[in-house]
Amino acid sequence: MIEQSVLDEMRRVLDEVFRDRDQATRREVYSCASEHLHIPAETMARLNELPDRFYSRQELTEEVDRILRDSGQ
């Protein structure tokens, strides 16, 4: 089961990263997520494994959902 606190933190990360842009890289998301204390190390490691390219918010939302679902966070 995915913990609500982790979902909320990841939503905040995506809100921050996509505040004033349409695309972001995995590195930008990882950097922002690393500033949030309630994101588990396993989630951070899985984020770091994504290819470093430009993603739309929808693409990253889907990737984050998959990461959280697969890790059971």
ROZATOR-716228 format. One line per 4 residues: for each residue x, y, z of N, C-alpha, C. Coordinates in nm, 2 decimals. Layout:
X,Y,Z,X,Y,Z,X,Y,Z | ...
//
This chain:
0.08,-0.12,0.00,0.00,0.00,0.00,0.09,0.12,0.00 | 0.05,0.22,-0.08,0.13,0.34,-0.09,0.09,0.44,0.02 | 0.19,0.48,0.09,0.17,0.58,0.20,0.12,0.71,0.15 | 0.02,0.77,0.21,-0.03,0.90,0.16,0.07,1.01,0.17
0.15,1.00,0.28,0.26,1.10,0.30,0.36,1.11,0.19 | 0.39,0.99,0.13,0.49,0.98,0.02,0.42,1.04,-0.10 | 0.30,1.00,-0.13,0.22,1.06,-0.24,0.22,1.21,-0.23 | 0.19,1.26,-0.12,0.18,1.41,-0.10,0.31,1.47,-0.12
0.42,1.42,-0.07,0.55,1.47,-0.09,0.59,1.47,-0.24 | 0.56,1.37,-0.31,0.59,1.36,-0.45,0.51,1.46,-0.53 | 0.38,1.48,-0.49,0.30,1.58,-0.56,0.36,1.72,-0.54 | 0.41,1.75,-0.42,0.47,1.88,-0.39,0.60,1.89,-0.48
0.68,1.78,-0.49,0.80,1.79,-0.57,0.76,1.83,-0.72 | 0.66,1.76,-0.77,0.62,1.78,-0.91,0.57,1.92,-0.93 | 0.49,1.97,-0.83,0.44,2.11,-0.83,0.55,2.21,-0.83 | 0.65,2.18,-0.75,0.77,2.27,-0.75,0.85,2.27,-0.88
0.87,2.15,-0.93,0.95,2.14,-1.05,0.88,2.20,-1.17 | 0.75,2.18,-1.18,0.68,2.22,-1.30,0.60,2.35,-1.28 | 0.64,2.43,-1.18,0.57,2.55,-1.14,0.58,2.65,-1.26 | 0.69,2.66,-1.33,0.70,2.76,-1.44,0.76,2.70,-1.57
0.74,2.57,-1.59,0.79,2.51,-1.71,0.70,2.39,-1.75 | 0.72,2.35,-1.88,0.64,2.24,-1.93,0.71,2.11,-1.93 | 0.85,2.12,-1.92,0.93,1.99,-1.92,1.04,2.01,-1.82 | 1.08,1.89,-1.77,1.19,1.89,-1.67,1.27,1.76,-1.69
1.39,1.76,-1.65,1.48,1.64,-1.65,1.46,1.56,-1.52 | 1.50,1.44,-1.53,1.51,1.35,-1.41,1.60,1.41,-1.31 | 1.71,1.47,-1.35,1.80,1.53,-1.25,1.73,1.64,-1.17 | 1.65,1.72,-1.24,1.58,1.83,-1.18,1.48,1.78,-1.07
1.41,1.68,-1.11,1.32,1.62,-1.02,1.39,1.56,-0.90 | 1.49,1.48,-0.93,1.57,1.42,-0.82,1.63,1.52,-0.72 | 1.68,1.63,-0.78,1.74,1.74,-0.70,1.63,1.80,-0.60 | 1.52,1.82,-0.66,1.41,1.88,-0.58,1.36,1.78,-0.47
1.35,1.65,-0.51,1.30,1.55,-0.42,1.40,1.53,-0.31 | 1.53,1.55,-0.33,1.63,1.52,-0.23,1.61,1.63,-0.12 | 1.55,1.74,-0.14,1.53,1.84,-0.04,1.41,1.80,0.05 | 1.33,1.70,0.02,1.21,1.66,0.09,1.25,1.55,0.18
1.22,1.56,0.31,1.27,1.47,0.41,1.19,1.34,0.42 | 1.06,1.34,0.37,0.97,1.23,0.38,0.97,1.14,0.26 | 1.06,1.15,0.17,1.07,1.06,0.06,1.17,0.95,0.09 | 1.12,0.82,0.09,1.21,0.71,0.13,1.33,0.70,0.03
1.44,0.64,0.08,1.56,0.62,0.01,1.53,0.53,-0.11 | 1.45,0.43,-0.10,1.42,0.34,-0.21,1.35,0.42,-0.33 | 1.26,0.51,-0.29,1.20,0.59,-0.40,1.30,0.68,-0.46 | 1.39,0.74,-0.39,1.50,0.83,-0.44,1.59,0.74,-0.54
1.62,0.62,-0.50,1.71,0.54,-0.58,1.63,0.51,-0.71 | 1.51,0.48,-0.70,1.43,0.44,-0.82,1.42,0.57,-0.92 | 1.40,0.68,-0.86,1.39,0.81,-0.94,1.53,0.82,-1.01 | 1.63,0.80,-0.94,1.77,0.81,-1.00,1.79,0.72,-1.12
1.72,0.61,-1.12,1.74,0.51,-1.23,1.66,0.55,-1.36 | 1.58,0.65,-1.36,1.51,0.69,-1.48,1.61,0.75,-1.58 | 1.59,0.73,-1.70,1.68,0.79,-1.80,1.67,0.94,-1.79 | 1.79,1.01,-1.80,1.80,1.15,-1.78,1.77,1.22,-1.91
1.64,1.25,-1.93,1.59,1.32,-2.05,1.49,1.42,-2.00 | 1.43,1.49,-2.10,1.32,1.58,-2.07,1.19,1.50,-2.06 | 1.11,1.53,-1.96,0.98,1.47,-1.94,0.87,1.57,-1.92 | 0.75,1.54,-1.97,0.64,1.63,-1.94,0.59,1.60,-1.80
0.51,1.68,-1.75,0.45,1.65,-1.61,0.38,1.52,-1.61 | 0.30,1.50,-1.72,0.22,1.37,-1.73,0.31,1.25,-1.73 | 0.42,1.26,-1.81,0.51,1.15,-1.81,0.58,1.12,-1.68 | 0.62,1.22,-1.61,0.68,1.20,-1.48,0.58,1.16,-1.37
0.46,1.21,-1.38,0.36,1.16,-1.29,0.33,1.01,-1.30 | 0.33,0.97,-1.43,0.31,0.82,-1.46,0.43,0.74,-1.41 | 0.55,0.79,-1.43,0.67,0.72,-1.38,0.67,0.72,-1.23 | 0.64,0.83,-1.16,0.64,0.83,-1.01,0.53,0.73,-0.96
0.42,0.74,-1.02,0.31,0.64,-0.98,0.36,0.50,-0.99 | 0.43,0.47,-1.10,0.48,0.33,-1.13,0.58,0.30,-1.02 | 0.67,0.39,-0.99,0.78,0.37,-0.89,0.72,0.34,-0.76 | 0.62,0.42,-0.72,0.56,0.40,-0.59,0.48,0.27,-0.58
0.41,0.24,-0.69,0.33,0.12,-0.69,0.42,0.00,-0.68 | 0.53,0.00,-0.76,0.62,-0.12,-0.77,0.69,-0.14,-0.64 | 0.72,-0.03,-0.57,0.80,-0.04,-0.44,0.71,-0.06,-0.32 | 0.58,-0.04,-0.34,0.49,-0.06,-0.23,0.50,0.06,-0.13
0.55,0.17,-0.17,0.56,0.28,-0.08,0.43,0.34,-0.04
//
